[in-house]
Amino acid sequence: MRLKPVSISDILWWVRQVILVLLGLFFFLFGIHLLIAAYKLKDPAWFVMTFFASNFIILISATLLIGFVYRMVKSYGNIKDDDVEN
C-alpha cells in the first residue's frame, strides 16, 4: 500500500474544520448553559428573551456542527475511496 503525499493545504483544511467544529461545540454548550440559566430568572420578560435567545444559539450552532461534521465525514470517505481504488 503506497501512501500519497499530503499537501499543506489539505492539512490546513482539516485544521480549519476541527477549529470550526470546536467553535460550534462551544456555542452549543454556551446555549445550553444559557437555557439552564434562563430558568433561574425571576422576571418573566427576561426569561422569555433569554429562553428564545438560548434556543436560537443552540439551533444555529447545532446546524453548523452537523454541517461541519458532515463535510469532514464526506471528505474522509472520499479519501478512503481513493485509497481503495489505488
C-alpha positions in Angstrom: 0.0 0.0 0.0 1.5 3.3 -1.1 0.9 6.4 0.8 0.0 9.5 -1.1 1.9 12.7 -0.2 -0.3 15.1 1.8 -0.2 18.8 0.8 -0.1 21.6 3.4 -3.4 22.9 2.0 -5.0 19.5 2.9 -3.7 19.7 6.4 -4.8 23.3 6.8 -8.3 22.4 5.6 -8.6 19.7 8.3 -7.2 22.1 11.0 -9.8 24.7 9.9 -12.6 22.1 10.1 -11.6 21.0 13.5 -11.4 24.6 14.8 -14.9 25.3 13.3 -16.3 22.1 15.0 -14.8 23.2 18.3 -16.3 26.7 18.0 -19.7 25.2 17.1 -19.4 22.9 20.1 -18.5 25.8 22.3 -21.5 27.9 21.2 -23.8 24.8 21.5 -22.7 24.3 25.1 -23.0 28.0 25.8 -26.6 27.9 24.5 -27.4 25.0 26.8 -25.8 26.9 29.7 -27.8 30.0 28.9 -31.0 27.9 28.7 -30.4 26.5 32.1 -29.7 30.0 33.4 -32.9 31.3 31.9 -35.0 29.1 34.2 -33.3 30.7 37.3 -34.5 34.2 36.3 -37.4 35.8 38.3 -38.6 38.4 35.7 -40.9 36.7 33.1 -39.9 39.1 30.3 -36.2 38.4 30.9 -37.0 34.7 31.0 -38.8 34.8 27.6 -36.0 36.8 26.0 -33.2 34.6 27.4 -35.1 31.4 26.6 -35.6 32.2 23.0 -32.1 33.6 22.6 -30.6 30.4 24.0 -32.7 28.2 21.8 -31.7 30.3 18.8 -28.0 29.9 19.7 -28.5 26.2 20.2 -30.3 25.8 16.8 -27.7 27.7 14.8 -24.7 26.1 16.4 -26.2 22.6 16.1 -26.9 23.2 12.4 -23.4 24.4 11.8 -21.9 21.4 13.8 -23.9 19.0 11.7 -22.7 20.7 8.5 -19.1 20.7 9.6 -19.1 17.1 10.7 -20.9 16.0 7.6 -18.3 17.8 5.4 -15.5 16.1 7.3 -17.1 12.6 7.1 -17.7 13.1 3.4 -14.1 14.2 2.8 -12.8 11.3 4.8 -14.9 8.9 2.8 -13.6 10.3 -0.4 -10.0 9.8 0.9 -10.8 6.2 1.8 -12.4 5.6 -1.6 -9.3 7.0 -3.4 -7.1 4.7 -1.3 -9.2 1.6 -2.2 -9.1 2.4 -5.9 -5.3 2.7 -6.0 
